[in-house]
């Protein structure tokens, strides 16, 4: 026996007017939209309207033009800075004004190490001289100078120097455009190898010796035959040190300061020959960086300039390094740009 189910009734009757009304509403809305668009476009200039219509027909939205990227400063891109000055007073003041007080004083000291090979500092730096320098800041270290261009009223010349490290060599040095070293070297030098001379008698600092920047442990030799007079006096300032008195000849005295720990055989009264190893360079006493202080004296008070006492020469780049050097000079000259003298 089948259960009684609730009566649902037949399907609802469809109103024949429903679809007609819906279609009419849709058509009316479309017609109204066309009328609204025509009215709006009538108020828009023809060129804009046509561009808008074209964009809509293509299914795209007009985008604002993208500005081209700003040109890159090649000096900054190289990780360097450039100062370009006309000297009208103290060199340090000019460099501070051209850079800032955090780097200017140290930059003046580093730049002076190149200028002293061309003119006496400060006496022969004249008003109107121009100077261009490429350098790199280094945290807690003096700035690293890559190129210097100096137009001198004293010499009437444009002087240039470039920092370059020949392949296979430990130390970078400064070179003149032709490939000769900027710095003079001494025959019978007290130190075998060094990176740079950081102080001279003629650099205006009142220093009594020549400072050779060199790694701790660099060999130090006797520049002439003599007798060790004393060692390690005034240790707080001099650090480990030796005084050598020349035998025969001119009777000069050579002082070597800031040495590493002295060999035990170095004693007062010991005789040494020219070129004999005395010690190694260090960073002892009142020293801010590893170097050798080399001082020549005559009598008790007369200070001698080692570059007047030694025969000197300029070393040159080996032919194998000349191509790489010329390429670097071209790069640095491009970064230096036009001198202020030509502006």
BELSULPE-V185843 format. One record per run of one state. SS is the DSSP state (@ for helix, = for strand, . for the rest). FROM is the first residue (numbers start at 1). LEN is the number of residues. Records with the same first field share a line. If there is no record, write none. Layout:
# BELSULPE-V185843
SS=FROM-LEN, FROM-LEN
This chain:
# BELSULPE-V185843
.=1-17, 43-3, 58-16, 78-3, 87-4, 99-5, 116-14, 139-2, 153-4, 165-8, 176-4, 182-3, 187-4, 192-4, 200-10, 214-5, 222-4, 232-3, 239-1, 247-6, 260-11, 273-4, 283-8, 299-3, 305-1, 310-2, 314-2, 317-2, 337-3, 343-1
@=18-25, 46-12, 74-4, 91-8, 104-12, 235-4, 306-4, 319-18, 340-3
==81-6, 130-9, 141-12, 157-8, 173-3, 180-2, 185-2, 191-1, 196-4, 210-4, 219-3, 226-6, 240-7, 253-7, 271-2, 277-6, 291-8, 302-3, 312-2, 316-1
